[in-house]
Amino acid sequence: MQDLLLQIDSGLHRSLNHTVTNLIEQITPELPHTSFVTDLAFIMIIGAVVTLAFFKIKQPLIIGYLFAGMLIGPLSPFWSWVLPDSASQVDAMDGVGILSDISALNLFAEIGVILLLFVIGIEFPYAKIKSIGRVAIGVGTIGLFSTLGVLFYTATALGLEFMDALFIAAALSVSSTAIIVKLLEDMGKIKKESSIMILGILIVEDVIAVILISSLQSIALVGTVSIESIIVVVVVATAMIAGTFTVGTRVIPPLIDRVAAAEHREILLLSVLGVCFGYALFANIAGLSVAIGAFLAGVLVAESKSAEVAKLLSSPIKDMFVAIFFISVGALMDISHLENYIFLAIALIAVAIGMKFGGNMLGNLIFRQKRSKSLRSAFTLAAPRGEFSIVIIKVGVDIGAVSAFLFPLVGIIAIITAFISPFLIKASDRITPALEEEDV
């Protein structure tokens, strides 16, 4: 009887394998399934469907993108069941899902990171960064590094290796700017006084996160944690940032304005993208991450008089590649062994949310902020982890510094915390009204 069931199961697998293969060949008869064009087409189609679906159910799009990538990627357990014969024949650099070319997925993801951070940089011109004030800088720094420290010791206590613990702690110490801003806009809270403070703290965290990416990458490549290597990374990053805010702001913005004076949008678009990728290349040559170069390029564009036009022109391209980025990231996540670290994820989420809330409350207390504003910002910043969390872990995985399982782990954490975030913001709405009356 058992042999009969095995034969039936094997026959079902072969049938499904044949059906799926024929379907793919009918869809793309003249293109190899592993081609760049084929994978890009599937990503764009899936991205459009997911965007509409999650817009209808009023959920953050990042969650849908990650889910879609996890389902259709070459590492999805679904495909190892549907196409078992193919799964046994591929090597570590290939796969059997709808998206099967892992090298192409990595390329999509890297372009997505560059464009995402570039457009985030356009949101933060130097004047805005400078006017944040010591409160946002102080609260953001205290909240981030207190969370990082406690998470590092928690991860170590849970059995993670040193580099794994360091990268996951850094990843989970940074709140998601994209998710928080989207939630505040959807809830009509973006112009509240507490939201201005939240945006200021997010700016601080984004800048620290960009420096963290470069610092962690360099520390991992050195192989040991040395004060000298950290000093070198900090000095190079500081020099690049200082050069951007002194020399760069005097050279790049006027050039962009001259190009904009031609009133030709295509030329302006190519120019700002040239600044974006050129600065990313410059950062890479300097030994830093392309992420910090792209972010600083956005800051330079933000200093020009044509910043809003440049943002409008580049945002659609950013939206496309951000969707590609998150779908690609989801596709690269191996969730087949999720049950092995689901309890680790829950423990890290609990500590990350608790410490981010406590760290921000401590910072607000030190800087003597109103209790109502403090609670609103702490509740809002406590949960969501997203783009920078994934980028930090991806950097570690790409250079072989951390265990591969951290990639799907941080993806699951990003999804869970994104779901939790709206409930925490609503909880602050119920708690703070009474405190607002007392603060008046």
BELDAVEN-V93322 format. One line per field, one symbol per residue. ss: DSSP state (2 for helix, 1 for strand, 0 for the rest). psi: psi as a letter, one per 30 degrees, with the letter a starting at -180 (. if undefined). Layout:
ss=???
psi=???
//
This chain:
ss=02222222222222222222222222200000000222222222222222222222000022222222222210002222220222200000000000100222222222222222222222000222220002222222222222222222222220000222222222200000222222222200000022222222222222222222222222222200002222222222222222222222222222222222200022222222222222222222200002222222222222000022222222222222222222222220000002220222222222222222222222222200002222222222220000222222222222000000222222222222222222222222222222222220
psi=eeeeeeeeeeeeeeeeeeeeeeeeeeeifgkkfgleeeeeeeeeeeeeeeeeefeeghlkfeeeeeeeeeeflfgkfeffeeieeeefflafglagaejfjeeeeeeeeeeeeeeefeeeeffileeeeegelfeeeeeeeeeefeeeeeeeeeeefggkleeeeeeeeeegfkljeeeeeeeeeegggfgleeeeeeeeeeeeeeeeeeeeeeeeeeeeeefljkeeeeeeeeeeeeeeeeeefdeeffeeeeeeeeefffhjeeeeeeeeeeeeeeeeeeeeefglkfeeeeeeeeeeefflfgeeeeeeefeeeeeefeeeeeeeeefgkjgfheffgeeeeeeeeeeeeeeeeeeeeeeeeeghlkeeeeeeeeeefeekkceeeeeeeeeeeeggflkfffefefeeeeeeeeeeeeeeeeeeefefeeeeeef.
//
